[in-house]
Amino acid sequence: MITKAQLLESIDDLPEEFEREEVIERLLIIDKYNKGIQQIKEGKTIPVDQFKKEFEAWRQSR
């Protein structure tokens, strides 16, 4: 979820003229960032070593 303050700050940072895709991209980035922070708070993370093992296994399976 994105806060109104985050939305307004993102809009304020835009130039006077911009493409709507740029706004959408910024909102998606903010949303993904917020979701990541929430996952960290909820302990929904894995150690780096585990990630590396899982990533390597996935890469080799392709």
GROMACS elastic network, one bead per residue, 0.5 to 0.9 nm:
[ bonds ]
;  ai    aj funct       b0    kb
    1    30     6  0.86486   500
    1    31     6  0.59556   500
    1    32     6  0.89334   500
    1    34     6  0.69686   500
    1    35     6  0.76277   500
    2     5     6  0.83021   500
    2     6     6  0.64330   500
    2     7     6  0.68951   500
    2    27     6  0.77419   500
    2    30     6  0.69108   500
    2    31     6  0.59147   500
    2    34     6  0.74039   500
    3     6     6  0.51938   500
    3     7     6  0.63630   500
    3     8     6  0.87071   500
    4     7     6  0.50374   500
    4     8     6  0.61060   500
    4     9     6  0.85082   500
    5     8     6  0.51540   500
    5     9     6  0.60409   500
    5    10     6  0.84987   500
    6     9     6  0.51470   500
    6    10     6  0.61020   500
    6    11     6  0.86203   500
    6    27     6  0.88311   500
    6    30     6  0.77676   500
    7    10     6  0.51561   500
    7    11     6  0.62270   500
    7    12     6  0.86227   500
    7    26     6  0.89750   500
    7    27     6  0.73518   500
    7    30     6  0.86671   500
    8    11     6  0.50712   500
    8    12     6  0.60502   500
    8    13     6  0.86623   500
    9    12     6  0.50479   500
    9    13     6  0.63364   500
   10    13     6  0.52759   500
   10    14     6  0.68207   500
   10    23     6  0.79925   500
   10    26     6  0.71233   500
   10    27     6  0.79599   500
   10    30     6  0.89445   500
   11    14     6  0.53693   500
   11    15     6  0.86418   500
   11    23     6  0.75128   500
   12    15     6  0.80314   500
   14    17     6  0.77475   500
   14    18     6  0.70935   500
   14    22     6  0.87529   500
   14    23     6  0.83334   500
   15    18     6  0.63323   500
   18    21     6  0.83975   500
   18    22     6  0.69244   500
   18    23     6  0.81251   500
   19    22     6  0.54838   500
   19    23     6  0.72294   500
   20    23     6  0.52450   500
   20    24     6  0.64163   500
   20    25     6  0.86784   500
   21    25     6  0.60222   500
   21    26     6  0.85608   500
   22    25     6  0.50557   500
   22    26     6  0.61837   500
   22    27     6  0.86182   500
   23    26     6  0.51466   500
   23    27     6  0.61763   500
   23    28     6  0.86187   500
   24    27     6  0.51252   500
   24    28     6  0.61711   500
   24    29     6  0.86628   500
   25    28     6  0.51466   500
   25    29     6  0.62434   500
   25    30     6  0.87051   500
   26    29     6  0.51304   500
   26    30     6  0.62253   500
   26    31     6  0.85763   500
   27    30     6  0.51298   500
   27    31     6  0.60733   500
   27    32     6  0.85888   500
   28    31     6  0.50347   500
   28    32     6  0.61001   500
   28    33     6  0.85042   500
   29    32     6  0.51687   500
   29    33     6  0.60928   500
   29    34     6  0.85841   500
   30    33     6  0.50735   500
   30    34     6  0.61391   500
   30    35     6  0.86113   500
   31    34     6  0.51194   500
   31    35     6  0.61646   500
   31    36     6  0.86117   500
   32    35     6  0.50570   500
   32    36     6  0.61518   500
   32    37     6  0.86715   500
   33    36     6  0.51121   500
   33    37     6  0.62819   500
   33    38     6  0.86626   500
   34    37     6  0.51250   500
   34    38     6  0.61841   500
   34    39     6  0.86367   500
   35    38     6  0.50471   500
   35    39     6  0.61600   500
   35    40     6  0.86755   500
   36    39     6  0.50568   500
   36    40     6  0.62808   500
   36    41     6  0.87188   500
   37    40     6  0.51144   500
   37    41     6  0.63184   500
   37    42     6  0.87189   500
   38    41     6  0.50579   500
   38    42     6  0.62015   500
   38    43     6  0.86265   500
   38    44     6  0.85580   500
   39    42     6  0.50415   500
   39    43     6  0.61248   500
   39    45     6  0.68032   500
   40    43     6  0.50925   500
   40    44     6  0.58384   500
   40    45     6  0.61440   500
   41    44     6  0.76483   500
   42    45     6  0.83514   500
   43    46     6  0.84910   500
   46    49     6  0.83340   500
   46    50     6  0.64817   500
   46    51     6  0.65650   500
   47    50     6  0.53567   500
   47    51     6  0.63761   500
   47    52     6  0.88085   500
   48    52     6  0.61561   500
   48    53     6  0.87015   500
   49    52     6  0.51310   500
   49    53     6  0.63494   500
   49    54     6  0.87191   500
   50    53     6  0.51743   500
   50    54     6  0.61864   500
   50    55     6  0.84749   500
   51    54     6  0.51295   500
   51    55     6  0.58932   500
   51    56     6  0.84216   500
   52    55     6  0.50926   500
   52    56     6  0.60220   500
   52    57     6  0.85377   500
   53    56     6  0.52102   500
   53    57     6  0.61829   500
   53    58     6  0.85970   500
   54    57     6  0.51243   500
   54    58     6  0.61134   500
   54    59     6  0.85330   500
   55    58     6  0.50371   500
   55    59     6  0.60165   500
   55    60     6  0.85852   500
   56    60     6  0.61392   500
   56    61     6  0.85720   500
   57    60     6  0.52477   500
   57    61     6  0.62345   500
   57    62     6  0.89922   500
   58    61     6  0.51505   500
   58    62     6  0.66928   500
   59    62     6  0.55599   500
